[in-house]
């Protein structure tokens, strides 16, 4: 079965430093976050209604660059208090061939790899 892992970087608006990375995959029912400097993935509980909203946004084109603060993805990944100081940016959408029983392990590995590749701060000049 082919699944798509949508990778995101969560960055501090003021410094541009990564605070976390996340991968979402509706086909596998997978949502995990890895905080900067952490080694343990934090699996997120997603309600059926949240998957409906997330899936709708992910089925459309997810642009690179900062996501709108009102997007379903941002609302899921960040609490209301954090949305003004943390930016969520789509990095890459990666297809994987994985059996259902291997999907979570495949996406875990992908999240760890994505987080390892972006240690440098970026400057975000404009938000929507």
MDTraj code that builds the backbone (N, CA, C; nanometers):
import mdtraj as md
import numpy as np

residues = "UNK UNK UNK UNK UNK UNK UNK UNK UNK UNK UNK UNK UNK UNK UNK UNK UNK UNK UNK UNK UNK UNK UNK UNK UNK UNK UNK UNK UNK UNK UNK UNK UNK UNK UNK UNK UNK UNK UNK UNK UNK UNK UNK UNK UNK UNK UNK UNK UNK UNK UNK UNK UNK UNK UNK UNK UNK UNK UNK UNK UNK UNK UNK UNK UNK UNK UNK UNK UNK UNK UNK UNK UNK UNK UNK UNK UNK UNK UNK UNK UNK UNK UNK UNK UNK UNK UNK UNK UNK UNK UNK UNK UNK UNK UNK UNK UNK UNK UNK UNK UNK UNK UNK UNK UNK UNK UNK UNK UNK UNK UNK UNK UNK UNK UNK UNK UNK UNK UNK UNK UNK UNK UNK UNK UNK UNK UNK UNK".split()
xyz = np.array([
    [0.0848, -0.1170, 0.0000],
    [0.0000, 0.0000, 0.0000],
    [0.0897, 0.1238, 0.0000],
    [0.0490, 0.2259, -0.0734],
    [0.1241, 0.3508, -0.0760],
    [0.0600, 0.4509, 0.0196],
    [0.1426, 0.5070, 0.1047],
    [0.0995, 0.6086, 0.2003],
    [0.1855, 0.7334, 0.1772],
    [0.1369, 0.8467, 0.2217],
    [0.2133, 0.9708, 0.2087],
    [0.2343, 1.0304, 0.3464],
    [0.3607, 1.0553, 0.3793],
    [0.3957, 1.1219, 0.5045],
    [0.4168, 1.2699, 0.4774],
    [0.3403, 1.3530, 0.5439],
    [0.3515, 1.4987, 0.5306],
    [0.4363, 1.5492, 0.6462],
    [0.5512, 1.6081, 0.6136],
    [0.6470, 1.6512, 0.7146],
    [0.6394, 1.8016, 0.7361],
    [0.6490, 1.8424, 0.8629],
    [0.6376, 1.9825, 0.9000],
    [0.7479, 2.0200, 0.9978],
    [0.7881, 2.1446, 0.9900],
    [0.8835, 2.2020, 1.0845],
    [0.8107, 2.3087, 1.1646],
    [0.8243, 2.3056, 1.2954],
    [0.7679, 2.4063, 1.3838],
    [0.8839, 2.4920, 1.4326],
    [0.8782, 2.6220, 1.4042],
    [0.9892, 2.7120, 1.4342],
    [0.9442, 2.8290, 1.5188],
    [1.0349, 2.8755, 1.6027],
    [1.0105, 2.9954, 1.6812],
    [1.0109, 3.1148, 1.5853],
    [0.9062, 3.1938, 1.5884],
    [0.8924, 3.3072, 1.4968],
    [1.0050, 3.4083, 1.5146],
    [1.0442, 3.4333, 1.6369],
    [1.1443, 3.5365, 1.6640],
    [1.2844, 3.4943, 1.6239],
    [1.3234, 3.3711, 1.6554],
    [1.4614, 3.3275, 1.6311],
    [1.4776, 3.2427, 1.5057],
    [1.3692, 3.1825, 1.4580],
    [1.3774, 3.0926, 1.3435],
    [1.4253, 2.9532, 1.3793],
    [1.4545, 2.9303, 1.5038],
    [1.5035, 2.7978, 1.5452],
    [1.3902, 2.6962, 1.5517],
    [1.4239, 2.5729, 1.5153],
    [1.3270, 2.4643, 1.5227],
    [1.2905, 2.4353, 1.6666],
    [1.1606, 2.4193, 1.6910],
    [1.1161, 2.3759, 1.8224],
    [1.0652, 2.2324, 1.8162],
    [1.0287, 2.1882, 1.6946],
    [0.9814, 2.0508, 1.6769],
    [0.9655, 2.0205, 1.5280],
    [0.9501, 1.8931, 1.5000],
    [0.9127, 1.8458, 1.3666],
    [0.7934, 1.7525, 1.3848],
    [0.7123, 1.7428, 1.2804],
    [0.5940, 1.6570, 1.2875],
    [0.5740, 1.5862, 1.1547],
    [0.5140, 1.4702, 1.1606],
    [0.4729, 1.3966, 1.0411],
    [0.3279, 1.3541, 1.0619],
    [0.2477, 1.3797, 0.9593],
    [0.1073, 1.3380, 0.9568],
    [0.0864, 1.2455, 0.8383],
    [0.0064, 1.1423, 0.8566],
    [-0.0262, 1.0500, 0.7484],
    [-0.1670, 0.9954, 0.7718],
    [-0.2667, 1.0562, 0.7058],
    [-0.4040, 1.0101, 0.7263],
    [-0.4272, 0.8642, 0.6882],
    [-0.3623, 0.8169, 0.5805],
    [-0.3841, 0.6779, 0.5366],
    [-0.3453, 0.5768, 0.6438],
    [-0.2445, 0.6108, 0.7233],
    [-0.1975, 0.5203, 0.8276],
    [-0.2502, 0.5593, 0.9660],
    [-0.3282, 0.6673, 0.9740],
    [-0.3746, 0.7142, 1.1039],
    [-0.2585, 0.7532, 1.1931],
    [-0.1569, 0.8159, 1.1328],
    [-0.0313, 0.8447, 1.2023],
    [-0.0134, 0.9943, 1.2218],
    [0.0181, 1.0344, 1.3434],
    [0.0513, 1.1732, 1.3755],
    [0.1504, 1.1706, 1.4905],
    [0.2723, 1.2191, 1.4638],
    [0.3750, 1.2219, 1.5673],
    [0.4527, 1.3515, 1.5603],
    [0.5032, 1.3913, 1.6767],
    [0.5839, 1.5126, 1.6896],
    [0.7127, 1.4745, 1.7601],
    [0.8221, 1.5372, 1.7161],
    [0.9515, 1.5199, 1.7805],
    [1.0021, 1.6578, 1.8188],
    [1.0075, 1.6849, 1.9481],
    [1.0563, 1.8141, 1.9965],
    [1.2058, 1.8259, 1.9682],
    [1.2515, 1.9488, 1.9460],
    [1.3937, 1.9721, 1.9201],
    [1.4765, 1.9192, 2.0371],
    [1.5802, 1.8452, 2.0044],
    [1.6677, 1.7899, 2.1068],
    [1.6176, 1.6617, 2.1705],
    [1.4946, 1.6237, 2.1411],
    [1.4378, 1.5024, 2.2005],
    [1.4775, 1.3795, 2.1181],
    [1.4697, 1.2648, 2.1789],
    [1.4960, 1.1397, 2.1078],
    [1.3728, 1.0509, 2.1045],
    [1.2699, 1.0918, 2.1767],
    [1.1470, 1.0128, 2.1850],
    [1.0350, 1.0826, 2.1095],
    [0.9707, 1.0088, 2.0205],
    [0.8585, 1.0620, 1.9447],
    [0.7353, 1.0707, 2.0332],
    [0.6566, 1.1728, 2.0112],
    [0.5329, 1.1916, 2.0864],
    [0.4165, 1.1655, 1.9910],
    [0.3548, 1.0475, 2.0039],
    [0.2392, 1.0145, 1.9206],
    [0.1206, 1.0982, 1.9634],
    [0.0508, 1.1524, 1.8676],
    [-0.0628, 1.2393, 1.8942],
    [-0.1928, 1.1614, 1.8755],
    [-0.2845, 1.1804, 1.9651],
    [-0.4172, 1.1216, 1.9533],
    [-0.4997, 1.2121, 1.8621],
    [-0.5548, 1.1552, 1.7578],
    [-0.6321, 1.2319, 1.6599],
    [-0.7740, 1.1768, 1.6576],
    [-0.8698, 1.2631, 1.6807],
    [-1.0101, 1.2209, 1.6765],
    [-1.0546, 1.2029, 1.5314],
    [-1.1596, 1.1265, 1.5082],
    [-1.2101, 1.1133, 1.3711],
    [-1.2428, 1.2486, 1.3063],
    [-1.2978, 1.3417, 1.3828],
    [-1.3287, 1.4729, 1.3272],
    [-1.2008, 1.5477, 1.2889],
    [-1.0972, 1.5376, 1.3719],
    [-0.9700, 1.6017, 1.3380],
    [-0.9103, 1.5408, 1.2113],
    [-0.9189, 1.4073, 1.1966],
    [-0.8677, 1.3443, 1.0739],
    [-0.9449, 1.3936, 0.9526],
    [-1.0740, 1.4141, 0.9680],
    [-1.1539, 1.4668, 0.8581],
    [-1.1008, 1.6039, 0.8150],
    [-1.0767, 1.6930, 0.9111],
    [-1.0252, 1.8269, 0.8805],
    [-0.8823, 1.8215, 0.8254],
    [-0.7983, 1.7419, 0.8885],
    [-0.6603, 1.7299, 0.8423],
    [-0.6537, 1.6687, 0.7027],
    [-0.7293, 1.5628, 0.6821],
    [-0.7309, 1.4965, 0.5517],
    [-0.7758, 1.5896, 0.4408],
    [-0.8758, 1.6710, 0.4705],
    [-0.9246, 1.7665, 0.3716],
    [-0.8142, 1.8634, 0.3308],
    [-0.7400, 1.9145, 0.4276],
    [-0.6321, 2.0071, 0.3944],
    [-0.5163, 1.9358, 0.3260],
    [-0.4829, 1.8170, 0.3694],
    [-0.3697, 1.7449, 0.3121],
    [-0.3982, 1.6930, 0.1713],
    [-0.5234, 1.6679, 0.1383],
    [-0.5584, 1.6228, 0.0032],
    [-0.5395, 1.7349, -0.0992],
    [-0.5532, 1.8596, -0.0539],
    [-0.5256, 1.9735, -0.1413],
    [-0.3760, 1.9940, -0.1464],
    [-0.3349, 2.0945, -0.2155],
    [-0.1913, 2.1244, -0.2218],
    [-0.1495, 2.1951, -0.0926],
    [-0.0502, 2.1401, -0.0253],
    [0.0040, 2.2020, 0.0949],
    [0.1292, 2.2773, 0.0512],
    [0.1213, 2.4079, 0.0503],
    [0.2320, 2.4902, 0.0029],
    [0.3492, 2.4877, 0.0992],
    [0.4685, 2.5077, 0.0422],
    [0.5862, 2.5286, 0.1258],
    [0.5716, 2.6664, 0.1885],
    [0.6426, 2.6892, 0.2920],
    [0.6314, 2.8185, 0.3591],
    [0.5377, 2.8083, 0.4756],
    [0.5254, 2.9168, 0.5480],
    [0.4414, 2.9150, 0.6680],
    [0.2947, 2.8875, 0.6345],
    [0.2326, 2.8027, 0.7133],
    [0.0898, 2.7763, 0.6971],
    [0.0107, 2.8841, 0.7696],
    [-0.1075, 2.9099, 0.7207],
    [-0.1952, 3.0077, 0.7859],
    [-0.2247, 2.9614, 0.9282],
    [-0.2272, 3.0538, 1.0188],
    [-0.2519, 3.0195, 1.1590],
    [-0.3872, 2.9537, 1.1803],
    [-0.4814, 2.9798, 1.0906],
    [-0.6158, 2.9235, 1.1033],
    [-0.6290, 2.7868, 1.0366],
    [-0.5216, 2.7336, 0.9787],
    [-0.5315, 2.6047, 0.9097],
    [-0.5565, 2.4912, 1.0089],
    [-0.6160, 2.3845, 0.9604],
    [-0.6436, 2.2676, 1.0444],
    [-0.5145, 2.2058, 1.0972],
    [-0.4103, 2.2083, 1.0156],
    [-0.2823, 2.1500, 1.0565],
    [-0.2233, 2.2281, 1.1731],
    [-0.2204, 2.3602, 1.1607],
    [-0.1671, 2.4442, 1.2679],
    [-0.2517, 2.4283, 1.3941],
    [-0.3823, 2.4281, 1.3782],
    [-0.4718, 2.4125, 1.4934],
    [-0.4479, 2.2791, 1.5639],
    [-0.4177, 2.1754, 1.4873],
    [-0.3922, 2.0445, 1.5472],
    [-0.2570, 2.0409, 1.6187],
    [-0.1536, 2.0970, 1.5558],
    [-0.0183, 2.0873, 1.6102],
    [0.0116, 2.1846, 1.7238],
    [-0.0594, 2.2989, 1.7260],
    [-0.0294, 2.4019, 1.8247],
    [-0.1531, 2.4421, 1.9029],
    [-0.1352, 2.4671, 2.0301],
    [-0.2411, 2.5249, 2.1098],
    [-0.2609, 2.6707, 2.0701],
    [-0.3743, 2.7261, 2.1036],
    [-0.4065, 2.8642, 2.0663],
    [-0.3010, 2.9628, 2.1146],
    [-0.2446, 2.9414, 2.2318],
    [-0.1447, 3.0332, 2.2871],
    [-0.0133, 3.0319, 2.2091],
    [0.0183, 2.9209, 2.1422],
    [0.1455, 2.9089, 2.0704],
    [0.1382, 2.9567, 1.9259],
    [0.0196, 2.9768, 1.8723],
    [0.0058, 3.0100, 1.7302],
    [0.0623, 3.1462, 1.6924],
    [0.0796, 3.2350, 1.7891],
    [0.1348, 3.3663, 1.7572],
    [0.2878, 3.3674, 1.7632],
    [0.3486, 3.2662, 1.8240],
    [0.4946, 3.2669, 1.8384],
    [0.5651, 3.1511, 1.7680],
    [0.4887, 3.0540, 1.7184],
    [0.5477, 2.9391, 1.6501],
    [0.4871, 2.9283, 1.5104],
    [0.5733, 2.9048, 1.4133],
    [0.5330, 2.8943, 1.2736],
    [0.5401, 2.7478, 1.2316],
    [0.4380, 2.7020, 1.1588],
    [0.4373, 2.5664, 1.1054],
    [0.4620, 2.5759, 0.9555],
    [0.5646, 2.5042, 0.9095],
    [0.6023, 2.5073, 0.7686],
    [0.6033, 2.3659, 0.7128],
    [0.5362, 2.3476, 0.5992],
    [0.5386, 2.2187, 0.5304],
    [0.6752, 2.2017, 0.4659],
    [0.7390, 2.0886, 0.4892],
    [0.8701, 2.0626, 0.4320],
    [0.8627, 1.9764, 0.3075],
    [0.7981, 1.8605, 0.3209],
    [0.7962, 1.7659, 0.2100],
    [0.6814, 1.6670, 0.2290],
    [0.6288, 1.6194, 0.1174],
    [0.5297, 1.5106, 0.1176],
    [0.5980, 1.3909, 0.0534],
    [0.6134, 1.2841, 0.1293],
    [0.6919, 1.1704, 0.0840],
    [0.6060, 1.0450, 0.0747],
    [0.5965, 0.9861, -0.0453],
    [0.5230, 0.8596, -0.0575],
    [0.6100, 0.7414, -0.0127],
    [0.5471, 0.6455, 0.0502],
    [0.6140, 0.5238, 0.0950],
    [0.5292, 0.4037, 0.0562],
    [0.5952, 0.2956, 0.0187],
    [0.5273, 0.1674, 0.0034],
    [0.5481, 0.0937, 0.1348],
    [0.4399, 0.0734, 0.2072],
    [0.4523, 0.0087, 0.3375],
    [0.3286, -0.0751, 0.3647],
    [0.3514, -0.1933, 0.4178],
    [0.2398, -0.2763, 0.4630],
    [0.1776, -0.2075, 0.5839],
    [0.0473, -0.2239, 0.6050],
    [-0.0185, -0.1574, 0.7184],
    [0.0525, -0.1792, 0.8519],
    [0.1028, -0.2995, 0.8738],
    [0.1683, -0.3281, 1.0011],
    [0.3066, -0.2613, 1.0134],
    [0.3632, -0.2138, 0.9018],
    [0.4941, -0.1487, 0.9027],
    [0.4859, 0.0031, 0.8886],
    [0.3674, 0.0560, 0.8661],
    [0.3530, 0.1982, 0.8362],
    [0.4046, 0.2871, 0.9488],
    [0.3690, 0.2594, 1.0714],
    [0.4106, 0.3439, 1.1835],
    [0.5628, 0.3452, 1.1973],
    [0.6267, 0.2299, 1.1864],
    [0.7730, 0.2237, 1.1975],
    [0.8392, 0.3000, 1.0826],
    [0.7842, 0.2886, 0.9631],
    [0.8371, 0.3603, 0.8469],
    [0.8264, 0.5105, 0.8683],
    [0.7118, 0.5562, 0.9168],
    [0.6905, 0.6993, 0.9404],
    [0.7717, 0.7504, 1.0598],
    [0.7919, 0.6678, 1.1610],
    [0.8794, 0.7041, 1.2731],
    [1.0206, 0.7330, 1.2214],
    [1.0712, 0.6433, 1.1388],
    [1.2054, 0.6600, 1.0817],
    [1.2129, 0.7867, 0.9978],
    [1.1097, 0.8102, 0.9190],
    [1.1056, 0.9309, 0.8357],
    [1.1087, 1.0573, 0.9222],
    [1.0318, 1.0604, 1.0288],
    [1.0303, 1.1766, 1.1181],
    [1.1687, 1.2005, 1.1785],
    [1.2334, 1.0966, 1.2235],
    [1.3675, 1.1096, 1.2813],
    [1.4672, 1.1623, 1.1778],
    [1.4551, 1.1151, 1.0533],
    [1.5450, 1.1606, 0.9472],
    [1.5201, 1.3072, 0.9122],
    [1.3938, 1.3457, 0.9008],
    [1.3608, 1.4844, 0.8677],
    [1.4111, 1.5777, 0.9772],
    [1.3912, 1.5408, 1.1010],
    [1.4357, 1.6250, 1.2127],
    [1.5876, 1.6381, 1.2146],
    [1.6580, 1.5342, 1.1774],
    [1.8044, 1.5372, 1.1774],
    [1.8602, 1.6251, 1.0660],
    [1.7829, 1.6475, 0.9613],
    [1.8328, 1.7231, 0.8461],
    [1.8178, 1.8732, 0.8597],
    [1.7450, 1.9246, 0.9547],
    [1.7227, 2.0693, 0.9579],
    [1.7628, 2.1318, 1.0916],
    [1.8924, 2.1311, 1.1205],
    [1.9368, 2.1874, 1.2473],
    [1.9529, 2.3389, 1.2472],
    [1.9509, 2.4018, 1.1299],
    [1.9810, 2.5436, 1.1214],
    [1.8571, 2.6299, 1.1274],
    [1.8680, 2.7456, 1.1927],
    [1.7533, 2.8365, 1.1971],
    [1.7260, 2.8967, 1.0595],
    [1.6014, 2.9249, 1.0343],
    [1.5632, 2.9943, 0.9115],
    [1.4931, 3.1226, 0.9498],
    [1.4995, 3.2174, 0.8653],
    [1.4312, 3.3436, 0.8889],
    [1.2996, 3.3426, 0.8133],
    [1.1928, 3.3669, 0.8810],
    [1.0610, 3.3736, 0.8198],
    [1.0195, 3.5189, 0.8169],
    [1.0151, 3.5754, 0.6980],
    [0.9927, 3.7177, 0.6874],
    [0.8455, 3.7563, 0.6813],
    [0.7617, 3.6614, 0.6456],
    [0.6212, 3.6989, 0.6269],
    [0.5284, 3.5857, 0.6681],
    [0.4251, 3.6199, 0.7391],
    [0.3236, 3.5224, 0.7797],
    [0.1909, 3.5594, 0.7194],
    [0.1049, 3.4585, 0.7002],
    [-0.0301, 3.4883, 0.6531],
    [-0.1263, 3.4754, 0.7658],
])
top = md.Topology()
chain = top.add_chain()
for i, resn in enumerate(residues, 1):
    res = top.add_residue(resn, chain, resSeq=i)
    for name in ("N", "CA", "C"):
        top.add_atom(name, md.element.get_by_symbol(name[0]), res)
traj = md.Trajectory(xyz[None], top)
